[in-house]
Amino acid sequence: MFALYAHAQKPVLTSKDSIVESYWLVGLGTNAVDDAGDEFRRLFDVKDAWNIAPYPSRLSLGHYLKNGVGFELIGAINKYREGKNIDDLVITEDIDFFSLDFRLGYDLNRILGETGFFDPYLGIGMGYTDANHQGRGTYNAVVGFRLWLSERWGMDFSSSGKWTMNVANSTNYLQHAAGAVYRFGMEKEISRQGLEKLALLEALEREMEKERDSLARLERDERLRAERLEKEREARELALEQERIQAEKARRVALQQEVDALGTVYFKFDSSYLTAKDKTVLDQLVALMNREPTIAIMVSSHTDSRGTDNYNQWLSERRAARTVEYMVAQGISATRIGHGGHGEYRLVNECADGVACSEDKHAKNRRSEFLITEF
């Protein structure tokens, strides 16, 4: 449903969608009086019966309420012209005319519906007229319409029937008026058409709100899905990393076991020189390091307990250096081999100072060991 709204032009409230509910009204115009003696005979006998003021001769002030009822006070001047038919007689001189009326009107747009520019009305009222040298009170009825050229300015056209209160001494007459009107002090409300637009806008907003909620739910679901996938990815990566670490540890242990299986370099008493058997072990270690170019090792050399501590420390360092020198000579980079001497401080058996041991037992302490340090 929203898609239909999305492809349609969104309605917009404009000034045309509001109507003036109440206002003050001032008007200025001219008037024509038909006082031929019978108000409904020869209605359009303009030449012989109508007395038209050729100048601004009518002034009105009124106020219309929200319910369509209006009150107006209207003053008019005119002149009965010599030769016109007045009270069924042709007059022989000009006679002044004056009227003052109070009128209660009703805006017919309240019944017919707002047209925006055409504003018909009906009215009743009372007034006073001085005409043909006679003063008289009148009961009035009016029909008219206004054409609004803008929000404030318009034209007013009306015809009034005026019935005398003094039947014996005066006659009834018609008075027509045309003029410009200006309204001010206006109060506005939204029109019926505006209400329809507003209802459509509210319906559209509800649909858009539903669409926004739907999009928000989709975005939330998508975000949760993305978060779930990210957590699953991280979990997989963590599992793979743990597998890699475990595999690396296992591989390292296996390589260390392989190194240990090559055997140990054993030195003769009070010597740092390598025997042929020792070189065979080192050759195998060199081959392994060539096969595994990412590993590095630590050479740890030792002595037996015979001799002084300082001498044994020097001798163990000398044995470590000789071991490294041989491996470097076989093509292994010195950066891949660390070394250190530990003197007599890491014996593999009980043959410490003062302990009587066989030569075989002392020989087991005169050694170089190899530990993988980088993998």
C-alpha positions as CSV (number, residue, x, y, z in Angstrom):
1,M,0.0,0.0,0.0
2,F,2.8,2.3,0.8
3,A,4.4,1.8,-2.6
4,L,1.2,3.3,-4.1
5,Y,1.7,6.4,-2.0
6,A,5.4,6.5,-2.8
7,H,4.7,6.8,-6.5
8,A,1.9,9.3,-6.1
9,Q,2.5,13.0,-5.7
10,K,2.3,13.8,-2.0
11,P,-0.5,16.3,-1.2
12,V,0.6,19.6,0.2
13,L,-1.6,21.9,2.3
14,T,-1.6,25.5,0.8
15,S,-3.4,28.7,1.7
16,K,-6.2,27.6,-0.6
17,D,-7.0,24.8,1.8
18,S,-7.9,27.3,4.5
19,I,-11.1,29.4,4.7
20,V,-11.8,32.6,6.4
21,E,-14.2,31.8,9.3
22,S,-14.8,35.2,10.7
23,Y,-13.8,38.7,9.7
24,W,-14.6,42.4,9.8
25,L,-15.8,43.9,6.5
26,V,-15.7,47.5,5.1
27,G,-17.2,48.4,1.8
28,L,-17.4,51.4,-0.5
29,G,-19.5,51.6,-3.7
30,T,-22.4,53.1,-5.4
31,N,-26.2,52.4,-5.3
32,A,-29.2,52.6,-7.5
33,V,-32.8,53.3,-6.2
34,D,-36.0,52.1,-7.9
35,D,-38.9,53.9,-6.2
36,A,-41.4,53.9,-9.0
37,G,-44.3,53.0,-6.7
38,D,-44.4,49.2,-7.2
39,E,-41.3,47.3,-6.2
40,F,-41.9,44.3,-8.5
41,R,-43.2,46.2,-11.6
42,R,-40.8,47.0,-14.3
43,L,-37.8,45.7,-12.4
44,F,-35.3,46.6,-15.1
45,D,-36.8,49.9,-16.2
46,V,-33.4,51.5,-15.7
47,K,-34.0,54.5,-17.9
48,D,-37.3,55.7,-16.3
49,A,-37.2,54.4,-12.8
50,W,-33.6,53.8,-11.6
51,N,-31.8,56.6,-9.9
52,I,-28.1,55.8,-10.1
53,A,-25.5,57.8,-8.1
54,P,-22.5,58.4,-10.4
55,Y,-20.1,58.7,-7.5
56,P,-19.2,56.7,-4.3
57,S,-22.4,56.8,-2.5
58,R,-22.6,53.8,-0.2
59,L,-20.5,52.9,2.9
60,S,-20.8,49.7,4.9
61,L,-19.2,48.2,8.0
62,G,-19.9,44.7,9.1
63,H,-18.7,41.7,11.1
64,Y,-19.2,38.0,10.1
65,L,-19.0,35.3,12.7
66,K,-17.8,31.7,12.4
67,N,-21.3,30.4,12.1
68,G,-21.9,32.4,9.0
69,V,-24.1,35.1,10.6
70,G,-23.1,38.7,9.9
71,F,-24.1,42.1,11.0
72,E,-23.7,45.2,8.8
73,L,-24.4,48.9,9.2
74,I,-25.0,50.5,5.8
75,G,-25.3,54.2,4.8
76,A,-26.2,55.4,1.4
77,I,-27.0,58.7,-0.4
78,N,-28.5,59.3,-3.8
79,K,-30.6,61.8,-5.8
80,Y,-33.9,61.3,-7.5
81,R,-33.4,62.9,-10.9
82,E,-35.9,65.2,-12.6
83,G,-37.9,63.3,-15.1
84,K,-37.7,59.9,-13.2
85,N,-40.8,58.0,-12.2
86,I,-41.1,58.2,-8.4
87,D,-44.1,56.8,-6.6
88,D,-45.7,56.4,-10.0
89,L,-45.3,60.1,-10.8
90,V,-42.7,61.8,-13.0
91,I,-40.9,64.3,-10.7
92,T,-40.1,67.8,-12.0
93,E,-37.1,68.5,-9.8
94,D,-34.1,66.7,-8.2
95,I,-34.8,65.3,-4.7
96,D,-32.2,64.1,-2.2
97,F,-32.2,60.5,-0.9
98,F,-30.7,59.1,2.3
99,S,-30.9,55.7,3.9
100,L,-29.3,54.1,7.0
101,D,-29.9,50.3,7.5
102,F,-28.9,47.6,9.9
103,R,-28.8,44.2,8.4
104,L,-28.5,40.6,9.6
105,G,-26.9,38.4,6.9
106,Y,-26.1,34.7,6.5
107,D,-23.3,33.3,4.3
108,L,-24.9,30.7,2.0
109,N,-21.6,28.9,1.6
110,R,-22.3,27.4,4.9
111,I,-25.1,25.4,3.2
112,L,-23.8,25.2,-0.4
113,G,-20.2,24.5,0.5
114,E,-17.1,26.6,0.2
115,T,-16.3,27.8,-3.4
116,G,-13.2,29.8,-2.5
117,F,-14.2,33.0,-4.5
118,F,-18.0,33.0,-4.9
119,D,-19.7,34.0,-1.7
120,P,-23.6,34.3,-1.9
121,Y,-25.6,35.5,1.0
122,L,-29.1,36.4,2.2
123,G,-30.1,39.0,4.8
124,I,-32.9,40.8,6.6
125,G,-33.0,44.0,8.6
126,M,-34.5,47.3,9.3
127,G,-33.6,50.9,8.4
128,Y,-34.6,54.4,7.9
129,T,-35.0,56.2,4.6
130,D,-35.6,59.9,3.7
131,A,-36.8,60.1,0.1
132,N,-39.2,62.1,-1.9
133,H,-39.5,64.5,1.0
134,Q,-40.7,61.7,3.2
135,G,-39.1,59.9,6.1
136,R,-40.0,56.3,6.7
137,G,-38.9,53.2,8.6
138,T,-38.4,50.1,6.5
139,Y,-38.3,46.3,6.8
140,N,-35.5,45.1,4.6
141,A,-34.7,41.8,2.7
142,V,-31.5,41.4,0.7
143,V,-30.0,38.9,-1.7
144,G,-26.4,39.3,-3.0
145,F,-23.0,37.8,-3.5
146,R,-19.4,38.7,-3.2
147,L,-16.6,37.8,-5.6
148,W,-13.3,37.5,-3.7
149,L,-10.4,38.6,-6.0
150,S,-7.9,37.9,-3.2
151,E,-8.0,36.9,0.4
152,R,-8.8,40.4,1.5
153,W,-10.2,42.2,-1.5
154,G,-13.5,41.5,-3.3
155,M,-16.5,42.9,-5.1
156,D,-20.0,43.1,-3.5
157,F,-23.3,43.0,-5.5
158,S,-26.7,43.1,-3.8
159,S,-30.4,44.0,-4.3
160,S,-32.6,44.9,-1.4
161,G,-36.3,45.1,-1.1
162,K,-37.5,47.8,1.5
163,W,-41.0,47.8,2.8
164,T,-42.2,50.9,4.6
165,M,-43.5,50.7,8.1
166,N,-45.9,53.7,7.4
167,V,-48.2,52.1,4.8
168,A,-50.5,55.2,4.4
169,N,-47.9,57.8,3.7
170,S,-45.0,56.1,1.8
171,T,-44.3,53.4,-0.7
172,N,-41.9,50.4,-0.9
173,Y,-38.8,50.5,-3.1
174,L,-35.8,48.5,-4.3
175,Q,-32.2,49.5,-3.8
176,H,-29.3,47.9,-5.7
177,A,-25.6,48.2,-4.8
178,A,-22.2,47.4,-6.2
179,G,-18.8,48.2,-4.7
180,A,-15.5,47.0,-3.4
181,V,-15.1,45.4,-0.1
182,Y,-12.1,44.8,2.2
183,R,-12.0,42.3,5.1
184,F,-9.6,42.4,8.1
185,G,-9.3,40.9,11.5
186,M,-9.7,37.4,9.9
187,E,-9.7,34.1,11.7
188,K,-9.1,31.1,9.5
189,E,-9.8,27.4,9.7
190,I,-8.9,24.5,7.4
191,S,-11.5,23.9,4.6
192,R,-13.3,20.7,3.8
193,Q,-10.9,20.1,1.0
194,G,-8.0,20.8,3.4
195,L,-9.4,18.4,5.9
196,E,-9.5,15.7,3.2
197,K,-5.9,16.5,2.3
198,L,-5.0,16.5,6.0
199,A,-6.7,13.1,6.4
200,L,-4.8,11.8,3.4
201,L,-1.5,13.2,4.8
202,E,-2.2,11.5,8.1
203,A,-3.0,8.2,6.4
204,L,0.2,8.6,4.3
205,E,2.2,9.4,7.4
206,R,0.8,6.3,9.1
207,E,1.8,4.2,6.1
208,M,5.2,5.8,6.1
209,E,5.6,5.2,9.8
210,K,4.7,1.5,9.2
211,E,7.3,1.5,6.4
212,R,9.9,3.1,8.7
213,D,9.1,0.5,11.4
214,S,9.3,-2.3,8.9
215,L,12.7,-0.9,7.6
216,A,13.9,-0.5,11.2
217,R,12.9,-4.1,12.0
218,L,14.7,-5.3,8.8
219,E,17.8,-3.2,9.7
220,R,17.7,-4.6,13.2
221,D,17.4,-8.1,12.0
222,E,20.1,-7.5,9.4
223,R,22.3,-6.0,12.1
224,L,21.7,-9.0,14.5
225,R,22.4,-11.4,11.6
226,A,25.6,-9.5,10.8
227,E,26.6,-9.6,14.4
228,R,25.8,-13.3,14.6
229,L,27.8,-14.0,11.4
230,E,30.7,-11.9,12.8
231,K,30.7,-13.8,16.0
232,E,30.6,-17.1,14.1
233,R,33.4,-15.9,11.9
234,E,35.4,-14.8,15.0
235,A,34.7,-18.2,16.6
236,R,35.9,-20.0,13.4
237,E,39.0,-17.9,13.3
238,L,39.6,-18.5,17.0
239,A,39.1,-22.2,16.5
240,L,41.4,-22.2,13.5
241,E,44.0,-20.2,15.4
242,Q,43.8,-22.6,18.3
243,E,44.1,-25.5,15.9
244,R,47.1,-23.7,14.3
245,I,48.7,-23.1,17.7
246,Q,48.1,-26.7,18.8
247,A,49.4,-28.0,15.5
248,E,52.5,-25.7,15.9
249,K,53.0,-27.0,19.4
250,A,52.6,-30.5,18.2
251,R,55.0,-29.9,15.3
252,R,57.5,-28.2,17.7
253,V,57.3,-31.1,20.1
254,A,57.8,-33.5,17.2
255,L,60.8,-31.6,15.9
256,Q,62.3,-31.4,19.4
257,Q,61.8,-35.1,19.8
258,E,63.5,-35.5,16.4
259,V,66.4,-33.3,17.5
260,D,66.6,-35.2,20.8
261,A,66.6,-38.5,18.9
262,L,69.8,-37.4,17.0
263,G,71.8,-37.8,20.2
264,T,73.9,-35.7,22.4
265,V,77.4,-34.3,21.7
266,Y,79.7,-35.7,24.4
267,F,83.2,-34.2,25.0
268,K,86.3,-35.9,26.3
269,F,87.6,-34.9,29.7
270,D,89.1,-31.4,29.8
271,S,88.5,-30.9,26.0
272,S,86.3,-28.7,23.8
273,Y,87.2,-30.5,20.5
274,L,84.5,-32.4,18.6
275,T,85.0,-36.0,17.9
276,A,84.0,-37.7,14.6
277,K,81.0,-39.1,16.3
278,D,80.0,-35.6,17.6
279,K,80.4,-34.2,14.1
280,T,78.1,-36.9,12.8
281,V,75.4,-35.8,15.2
282,L,75.9,-32.2,14.3
283,D,75.8,-33.0,10.6
284,Q,72.4,-34.6,11.2
285,L,71.3,-31.5,13.1
286,V,72.5,-29.3,10.2
287,A,70.5,-31.4,7.8
288,L,67.4,-31.0,9.9
289,M,67.8,-27.2,10.1
290,N,68.2,-27.0,6.4
291,R,65.0,-29.0,6.0
292,E,63.3,-26.7,8.5
293,P,64.6,-23.2,7.6
294,T,62.3,-21.4,10.1
295,I,63.6,-23.0,13.3
296,A,66.4,-21.6,15.6
297,I,68.1,-23.5,18.3
298,M,70.0,-22.9,21.6
299,V,73.2,-24.8,22.2
300,S,73.7,-25.4,25.9
301,S,77.1,-26.9,26.9
302,H,78.2,-28.4,30.2
303,T,81.1,-29.9,32.1
304,D,81.4,-32.5,34.8
305,S,82.1,-31.5,38.4
306,R,85.8,-32.0,38.3
307,G,87.8,-28.8,38.2
308,T,87.1,-25.4,39.6
309,D,83.8,-23.6,39.0
310,N,85.4,-20.8,37.0
311,Y,87.4,-23.1,34.8
312,N,84.4,-25.3,34.2
313,Q,82.4,-22.2,33.2
314,W,85.0,-21.1,30.7
315,L,85.3,-24.7,29.4
316,S,81.5,-25.0,28.9
317,E,81.4,-21.7,27.0
318,R,84.3,-22.9,24.9
319,R,82.5,-26.2,24.1
320,A,79.3,-24.2,23.1
321,A,81.3,-21.9,20.9
322,R,83.1,-24.8,19.2
323,T,79.8,-26.5,18.5
324,V,78.3,-23.3,16.9
325,E,81.5,-22.8,14.9
326,Y,81.1,-26.2,13.3
327,M,77.5,-25.7,12.4
328,V,78.1,-22.3,11.0
329,A,80.9,-23.8,8.9
330,Q,78.4,-26.2,7.5
331,G,76.2,-23.3,6.2
332,I,73.8,-22.6,9.1
333,S,73.4,-18.9,9.8
334,A,74.8,-17.8,13.1
335,T,71.6,-15.8,13.7
336,R,69.8,-19.2,14.0
337,I,72.0,-20.5,16.7
338,G,72.2,-19.2,20.2
339,H,74.7,-20.7,22.7
340,G,75.6,-20.6,26.3
341,G,77.8,-22.4,28.8
342,H,76.6,-23.6,32.2
343,G,79.7,-25.0,33.7
344,E,79.0,-27.8,36.2
345,Y,75.7,-26.4,37.4
346,R,73.3,-28.6,35.4
347,L,74.5,-32.1,36.1
348,V,72.4,-35.0,34.8
349,N,73.3,-37.3,37.7
350,E,74.6,-37.3,41.3
351,C,78.2,-36.8,40.3
352,A,78.7,-33.5,42.1
353,D,81.9,-32.3,43.9
354,G,83.0,-34.9,46.5
355,V,81.0,-37.7,45.0
356,A,82.9,-40.7,43.8
357,C,81.6,-41.6,40.3
358,S,82.8,-43.7,37.4
359,E,84.2,-42.2,34.3
360,D,81.1,-43.2,32.4
361,K,78.9,-41.3,34.7
362,H,81.2,-38.2,34.6
363,A,81.2,-38.5,30.7
364,K,77.4,-38.0,30.6
365,N,77.8,-34.5,32.1
366,R,80.4,-33.4,29.5
367,R,77.8,-32.6,26.8
368,S,76.2,-30.1,24.4
369,E,72.4,-30.1,24.2
370,F,70.1,-28.6,21.6
371,L,66.7,-26.8,22.3
372,I,64.5,-25.4,19.6
373,T,63.8,-21.7,20.5
374,E,62.0,-20.4,17.4
375,F,59.6,-22.2,15.2
